[in-house]
């Protein structure tokens, strides 16, 4: 579970509630909720096929519950597999395939054991990554669209409230409450867009980048094992896929720094 996403949403709502805790009931209006969220959902259904709208729920789980794999653990696993393949042959990896938890790595390695041609395997894996990116983009686009529609329908609700208020100008006592109800739809739209929809779309983009990075490392490592490259060469090649700041921090932790030797005192 990604605690930062859940904490961010609840923290934002909690701060808003604390800010208006004395008059919290003034910020609850059912017709305004129906206009803002109902209108945004209806516009989303018009813009996207129902299959994509329903499928976004599956993609949304990545923003709340996905835990990205550590790239270095994946590299260590691939290097270990390459060492075994060098010692015992590619067919020896057949016993390692069933215990691999990652589905993409397991299927890729099984294809190597089955003797799939290298170019065919590379093309298939790259297409799978491309389709994955496309599916993730659809989820991101739907949330960005909803983040656009919510403020727009909030403004529509505000205009509707102003129209109804203008018909009651003969009663000054109703102008103030009517204006408050008219503006609250804009509040709902802005809150839904900038606290939920757009941030979730951004988190999905980050999660997609992390997942694609891992899969690219897997593809390069599996193809290197298929070609019989040396484990040390494979490890160095895969580290090139990791962000330089991560690589540098890991190197600082793992490589001891030797202190410079002190120069001998000069003879006089």
N, C-alpha and C positions, 0 to 999 in steps of 0.2 A: 504494500500500500504506500502511495506517495503522500506522506504526511503534510508536505508543504502545500500541495494543492488544496487539500481539505482544510488545513489550518488557515490558509489565505482567505478562502471563501467565508468560513465561519468568523474569522477575525474581522473581516470587513463588515459583515452583517451585525456582529456584536457591537462594534464601535458606533455604527449608525443607530442601533437601538439604544445604546447608552446615551447618545447625544440628544435623543428625543424621548427619553423614558417617561417623562411626565405626561406627554401628550401622544403616546404611541398610537392610540386609537384613531387620531386624526389622519394617520398615514395609511389607513386601511380602508379601501373602497373597492367593493366587488365589481361594479361596472367598469371602473378604470382598469382593473386587472384583466377583465374580459377583453376590453378593447386593445390593450397593449400586447398581452401574450397571445390572445386568440388571433388577433390580426397578424402578428409576426409569424405564428405557426401556419396560418392559412397561406400567407405569401410564400413561405418556405415550401409548402406542398405544391404551389403553382410553379415555382422555379425549378424544383428537383423532382425526379420520379420517386414514387412511394418507396421503392426498393432501397434507394440511396438514403432516404430520410430514416427508415427503420434501421438500416445498416449502420448509421452513425452512432447508435447506442453501443454497438460492439466496439467501435473505434474509441468511443469516449472512455471506456474502461481503462485504456492505456494512460489517460491523464490522471486517473485516481489510483489504479491498482498495479500498474506495470512497474517492474523493478529491473532496470537495465543491467545487462551482464557487464562484468568487468572486462575490458578489452585485454588486459594482461593475463587474466585467467584463461581466456580463449586462446591467446597466443601460446601460453604454456601447454595447454592441452594439445594444440596442433603440433607443436614441437615434439611433445612426447609421442604422439602418434607417428610422426615422421621417423623418429628414432627406432620405433618398433618395426616400421615398414622397411627401414634400411637393414636391420638385423635379420628379420625373419621373412621379409617379403610382404607384398601388398595383401595377399590372401590372409595373412595373420591378423589383419585388422578386422576380419569378419567377426571375431570374438569380442571386439571392442564396440562395434556398432550398437548392439542392443542396449548397452548401459549408458549411452549418451542421451542426456535429457533434452538437449536442444533439437527440435525437429528438423530444422534446416540443415544443421551440421550432420545429423544422423543420416538424412536422405542423401546429402552430397557425398558423404564418405561411402555409403552403400553403393552409390553409382561407380565410385572408383574401384571398389572391390569387385563389382560386377563386370568390370572391364570396359566401361563406356569410353568412347573416344574423347580425347581431351577437348577438342574444339567443340564437339557436340555438347559436352558437359558444361563448358564455359558459356556457350550461347544460352543454354537452358537456365542456368543459374542467374545470369545477368537479366534475362527476361523476367524471371521470378521477382528479382529485386525491383525492376522497373514497374511491374504490376503492383507490387507492394507500395511503392512511392505514390502511384496513381490513386490507390485506395485511400491512403492517408491524406492525400491532397483533397479528395472529395469530402472527407470528414472536416478538415480544416475550413474548406470553403463554405460548408453549410453553417458552421458556427460563426464565421465572419459575416455571412449573409444575415443570419439572425441578429448579430450585433448591429447590423445596419438597419434592419427592419424594426427592431424594438424602439429606438428613439423616434423613428419616423411615425410609427403608429401611436407613440406617446404624444407626438405633436398633433396627430389627427384627433386623438381624444381631447386634447386641450382646445382645439378649434371647435369641436362639437360642444364642449362645455361652455365656451365663450358664446357660441350662438344661442344656447339655451339660456345663458345668463342675461343676454341682451334682451330677451323677451320678458325678463322680469325686472327691468330697470325702474318700473313704476313703484317697486317695493324695495327701497334702499337696504332693508335688513337682509335681503336675500343675495345682495351683490357680493358681500364678503365671502360667505360660505360657498357660493357658486363659483367664485374665482379660485378658491382653494381646491375644490373638486376638479376644476378644469386643469389646473397646473399639476395635479398629482399624477396624471397619466404620463407627463413628460418625466417626472421623477422616476416612475416605474421603468420607463424605457431606458433612461440613462443608467439606472442601477443594473438592469439586466444586461445591458450591452457591455459596460465597462468593469463590472465586477464578476461576470460569469462568462458570457459568450466569447468576447475577444480574448480574455486571459486563457480560457480553455483552448481556444484555437492556437494560441501561442505555445501552450504546453504540449499540445499534440504535435506541433512542428518540431519542438525540441526532442520529444520522444521518437519521432520518425527519424530524425537525423542520427540519434544514438543507435536505433535499431539497424538502420542502413549501414552505419559504420561497422557494426559487428558482423553483418552479413558480408560486407566487402572483405573484411579480414578473413572470414571463413572461406569465401570463394578463392581468394589468393592462396590461402594455406592449403586447401584441398587440391588445387591445381598444381601447386609446388610438390605436394606429396605424390600426385599422379606422375609428375615428371621425374621423380626420384632425386630431388635436390637435397643437399646436405642439410641436416637439422639446424646447424648454426646459421647457414645462409637464409633459411626460411624464417628463423626468428628475427634476424635483422631486417628482412624485407617487410615483415608484417608490422614491425614497429613504426614503419614509415606512414602507416595509416592512422596513427594516433596523434592527437593534437600535440604540437611542440611543447606547450606549457605542461601537459601531463607527462610527456616523455622526460622533460628536464627535471621535473619534481621527483619522478621515480628514480632517475639516475642519481640525483643528489642523495637520495635515501640509501641507495644500494652500493654506490661506489665510494669507498673511503677516500678522504682527501689526505694526501701525505704532506706532512709539514716540511718545508724546505730545510735542507741541512745547513747547519751553521758553519760559516767559514772559519777556518783555523786562523788564529791570530798571526799576523805577519811578524817575522823576525826582524828585529832592529839591530 
